[in-house]
Amino acid sequence: MLTPQQEELVAATAPVVAENLEAITARFYPLMFERYPEVKALFNAAHQASGGQPRALAGAVLRYVQLRGDREQVKASLSLVVGKHISLGIRPDQYPIVGECLMAAIGEVLGDAVTPEIAAAWQGVYEELAGLLIELEAEAYHEFASRPGGWQGARAFRVAETRDESAEIRSFVLAPEDGGQVADFRPGQFIGVKLTIDGEPVYRHYSLSAPPNGRTYRLSIKREPGGRVSQHFHEAMSEGARLELLPPSGDLTLETGAEPVMLISGGVGQTPMLSLAAEALSQGRQVTYLHAARDGSVHAFADEVAALEARYPQQFKAVTLYEAPRENDTPDHAGFVDRALLARYLPGSQALCYIVGPQGFMSHVNAELAALEVPEAKRRFETFGPTQPLAA
């Protein structure tokens, strides 16, 4: 716990730290990788290069400093961070590494302005944050390990089946190497994947694209140009290939209630929507499923969506939109998602709206739903990379 004098120092210096926070986090990652190269595998190099990861860290630190007087708000704000950490298998002994390098980055960026007293106060803030994260993550690890089919740490799986869903997306059905049960997850969640590529460990998160069944998990992965891990999946992960999974996590889950649900996806953003749709339909809720793709060649899961529509003709409405339809394509609409299209299919302003796709797509759809007076609390989204505001 910080002393009253340290609290005063943190309050007095917080504006300066906030003003320089992106510079601090941008320096933090290279510094940490230089001192502790073994942790580099936990971070996506593309997100480092784009600046997305440093910006996400800066935002998380800033939110914590702003909210730290309210434990419940802090816990809510850290939920996404905890989820990502769970799916990476982050351990308590890794937090001192982060603390050391973060304080070193603050010292480098702010220089002589960081007196020993100021450094000690901010070290206290970090230790407070780290302690809370360790506590929340321990609870989540224990809860998952206690489920039937749950586990602690990484668990070995093998590819049991593959299937091309479109010209760009392939599904991988994963079964546990030990032949045991696999724990259920909440529809809409993602799972952590650990692979070895060229002798090096790499970690990624992928949405679970089929409802839980107690036996297998399904990932559906788009081949990204230049994407090291997605290319490896498409080129090297055939039936029998081995990988490890960390516990599933994520907050893009169905809220309890009876209100209708609208699922709006772009491209590979469709992957968490399939299990969300199945769960909502099983609860007797109305579901509108709006999916946008470039054209028919990259429209995945059309048969699964059609099967849902056939099974729930009174509850389920599927709408397809192609940006540039080919000659033989037959989408419901052509062009882009706009306010008029959303207004046409939106099942009321109180519908729960889930948006997943590229950042620009989500930002645009979110703004159009806001213009249609859908409350912010009814608009949910998930970013594929580092968490960031839709306006970023």
N, C-alpha and C positions, 0 to 999 in steps of 0.2 A: 504493500500500500504506500502511495506517495505521501510525503509529509506536506503540511500546509504550505511550507516554503517552496517545495517542488511543484505543487499545484499552481502556485502563483507564477513560477518560472515557465511552466508549460503554457499557461494562459497568455503570458506576455509574449512568448516567442512563437506561438502557434501560427500567427499570420505570416511570419517570415518563413517558417517551415512549409506552410501551405503554398506560398508563392514559389518556392523552389522545389516542391515535391517531385515534379516530373523530372527535373534535372537530377535529383537525388536518386530516384528509382532507376533512371537510365544509367547512372554510374554504378548502382548497387549490383545489377546482374553481372556485368563484366568482371567486377571485383570479386564476386562470389565464385564465378566460374574459374577465375585465375587461382584463387586460394583453395577451392574445394571442387576440382573438376569432376569428382564422382557424382555430384548432384546435377550436373548439366543435363543428364538424360531425362530428368523429370520435367524438362521444359521444352516446349515446341520452338525449334529454331526459327520457323517462319514468323511466329508471333513475337519473338524477340526482335527480328529484323524490321518488322512493321511498326514496332513501338507499342503494339497493343498490350503486351504483357506488362511493361513498365507503367503504362497509363492505368491499367486495371489495378495494379498494386497501389499506385498513388491514390486512386479513388477509394480503395478499401481502407487505407491508413487514415485518410482524411475523414471518412465517415465514422471510423471508430473514435477519433479524437473528438468529433462533434457530438457523438451520442454516448460517450462512455459513462455519463452520469445516470443513464437509464439502462439497466441490465437487459430488460426484455427487448427494448429496441435494438440494443447492440447484438443480442443473439439473433434477432430476425435479420439484421443487416449482414451478419456473418454466415447466414445459412448457405449461400452459394459458394462461399470460400470453403466452408467445411465440406460441402458436397464434393468439390473438386479435390480436396485433400484426401477424402475417403477413397476416391477412385484412383488415387495415386499411391495409396498406402503410406502416407506421410507419418513419420514416427516422432515421438517427443524429443529424441536425441538430435533431431535435425534442426530444431528451433534455435539452439545457441549459435549455429552456423549463420542463420539468417540474421540474428540479432547483432552478432559481431560485424558482419559485412554491411548491414544497414547503418549502424552507428559510424562505421568507417566512411561510408559514402556521405553521411551528413557532415562529418568533419571535413572531408575534401571539398564539398560544394560550398559550405558556409564558412570554412576557414576559422580565423581567430575569433569570430563571433560566437563560436561554440566554446564557452568556458567549461571547466571541469564540472561546475555546478549544473550548468544547462545540460551537459552530456549525461550526467547522472540522472537528472529528472526525466529526460527522454528515454534513457535506458529503462527506467522504471515503468514508463508508459508501454514500452515494447514488451517487457516481461509480464505486465498485466494482461496485454493482448494475447501473448503466447500462452499464458496459463489458461486463459478462457478457451482458446482454440483447442488446446490439448485436452481439456475437460470435455468439451462438446464432441470432439472426435473420438475420445475413449468411449463415451456413451453410445455413439453411433456404431463403432466397431463391435461393441459388446452386444448391442441389440441385433445386429445382422448375424453375428456368429451364433446367437441363441435361437435363430429361426431353424425350422427343419430344412436341411440342405444348405445351411449357412456355413461360413468359414471365416478364418482370420488370416489376414495377409493375402498373398497371391496363391491361386489354385490353378493347377494344370488342366487345360482343356485341349481337345483336338477338333479339327474341322470334320464334321460328320457329313456335311452336304453343302454344295454350292449351287447357286442359281442366278443366272443373269436376269435382272429385273428390267433393264433398259440398255441402251447402247453405252451408258456410263456407270450404271449402278449394278453391283453384284451383291447378293445375299450370301452370308456364311452362317450355317447352323453349327453351333458349338456344343459339344457334349463333354462332360467331365471325364478326365482320363481315369479316375478311380471308379467310374461306373455308378457313382452314388447319385442321390437326389440333388437338385439345385434349388436354392431358395427362390421363392416368389419375390417380385419387385413390384413397385407401383407403376402402372402404365404411364408412359411419358418420361421415365427415367433413362439415364445413360449408364454406361459401365466402363470401368477402366481396363485398358488392354496393355499388357506388357509383352513386347516382342524382342527378339534378338536379330538385328540386321547387321551383316558384315562384322559379326563379333561384338557389337555394341548393343546395350539395352536401350530400348526406346519405349515411351509411354504415350498413349493417346486415349481420348474419350470418344465413345460412339453411342448413339441412341440405340436402345433395344427396340427393334422394329416389329416384334410380334408379341402378342399377349403372353403372360407367364403360363408355363405348362408343367413345371416341376421337374422336367427332364433335360431341356436344352435352352439355350439363349440364341437369338438371331440378331446379327448385325447386318446392316445393308449399307455398303460403303461406295461412295462415288470415287471414281478414278480422277484424281485432281492432277492437272498438268504440273509437273515438278513436285508433286506431293510424295515425299519419300515413303511414308507408311502406306498411303492408299495405293501407290504403285506396287509396293511389295505384296499387299493383299491380293491384288488382281493378278500379279505375275507369279507369285511363289506360294500362296496359301491355297493349295489344292486339298482334296480330301485326305485326311490323315495328318496334315500339318499341325504342329504343336504351338501353343501360345499359353499365356497365363492371364487370368482375369482377377481384377480387384473387385471389391464389393460395388454393387450398383448404388447410384445416388441421384440427386437432382430434385428440383422443386417444381418442375413443369408437370404437375399431377392434377388430377381432376378434383375440383372442389366439391364438397358435399352439397347437395341441393337438388332441386327439381327443375331449375331453369334450363332453357334450351342451350345447346352448345354449338358454337361455330368454330370450325377448325380451318385455318387459312395457311396454306403452305406454298412455298416456292422451291422448285427443284428438289434437292435431297432433303430439304426441310420437312418432307412428308414422313420421314422415318418414325418420329415419336407419335405422329398423329394416328397411325393405324391402331395401336393398342388403346389410345385415348378414346377413339371412336367406338371400339368394341366394348369398352367399359361403360361408356355413357349409354350406349344402346341397351346393354344388359340391365341398366337401371331404369329403363323405360323412358329415357329422355329423348327429346327431339335433337337430331344432329344434322347440321349443314356442313358439308365437306367440300371446301373450295380449294382446288389445287391449280397452280399455274406452272407451266413448263414451257420450254422453248419451242418444242414441236413433239409430234407423236413418238419419235425415235427415242426421246429421253424421258418419256412419261412412264414412270415405274408404278407397279402395283395396281394397274388398271383392273386386272382380273379380281384381285382381292377386294377392291372397292366395289366392283360390280356385284360380287357375292354378298357383301353387306347390304347393298341396295335391294337385292333380290330377297334376302332373308328378313329385312325390316322395311318393307315398302311404305309403311305409314309413318315411320320415324326418321328415315334416313334420306337425305337429299344430297347427291353428288353433283358437283359442278366443275367442269374442266375449262381451262383457259390456256390457249397456246399463243405465245408471242408472235411466232411466224409459222403458221400451219403449212405443212407440205400439201401437195396436190390431193393426196388421198386421206389426209387427216380429217377427222370429224369432231372437233371439240365443240363444246357448247357455245364458246365465245372465242374471239380472236383479239389480240392486243394486250393491254396491261390492266391490272387490277386498278380500278378507280372508284371514286365515291358512288357513282351511279350504280356500278355493278354490286358494290357492297350493300347499298341501300336496297337493291332489288332482292337480295337473298338473306339479309340480316334478319334473324327471327326475333326481332324486338330489341330495344335499346338496353334491356337488362340481360341479354344473352351473355354467357361466358365466352369470350373470344380468345383463342389461342393462335399465336402467330409465330411461325418458324420458317426461316429462309435466310437469304443473304441480308447483310445489315441494311443496305439501301431499301430492299423490299420491305423489311419489317418496319423501318422508320416511316416509309410512305403509308403502309397500311395502317399503322398505329395512328398517324395523323388524320387519316381519312375517317377512321372509326371515332376518333375524338370529335371530329366535325359533325359526325352523326349522333353525337351526344351519348356515346357509349362511355360510361364512367371508367376512370382509370383503373379502379379496383376490379373491373370486369375484363381488362385487357392484360393477357399474359403472354410472355415471349421467352425465348431462350436463344442465346448466342452460341455459335459453334466453337468460337475461340474464347479469348479472355472476356470476362463479363464487362460490358460497357453500356452506357445509356443509349437508347434508341436514337437520340439526337446526335450521337458522336459521329 
